[in-house]
Amino acid sequence: MKKIFIFLSVLLLVACSTQKKESTPGSINVNELPAIPLTLISGERVMVNSLGGNTILIFYVPDCDHCQREAEAIRNQLEVFKNYSLYFIAASEPEEIKRFAERYQLNGRVNVFFARAEVADVVREMGPVGTPALYIYSHEKRLIKKFDGETKVAEIAEVL
């Protein structure tokens, strides 16, 4: 029953996007790194708004086909993101997050982190977030660009 509730919550609030939409900082409410508590797969707890440097938040669901293709594309072109820390964030169980990180060979990378966040915290700070969603923040913690849905790495690279 608990798994069904979690699945339905994630499905309703962090549903897999089928259309790609793009927006700029002026068209969304989240202009600074949000105050979302994360639990990294190492067990360490961090607040998103305390992260330093250039940061990319990637919201995903491990079972989402679009999210899987996005992770694979990022892995295949990881050098594009060398000046950024990438935080893959899911509301899934830690074991699912670890499996996703291993499956797409992104675990153990210097600038790639996997974390769990509560759906309620994400919605409180950012509103409903579809998946995959990618938020690019500058080292000043300001939103540069947001991508909703599966996005080609070449499009992302244009704003890095």
Helices and strands as residue ranges (DSSP letters): H 2-13, E 21-23, G 25-27, E 37-40, E 45-47, G 48-50, E 55-59, H 65-76, G 78-81, E 85-90, H 94-103, E 112-116, H 119-126, E 133-137, E 143-148, H 153-157
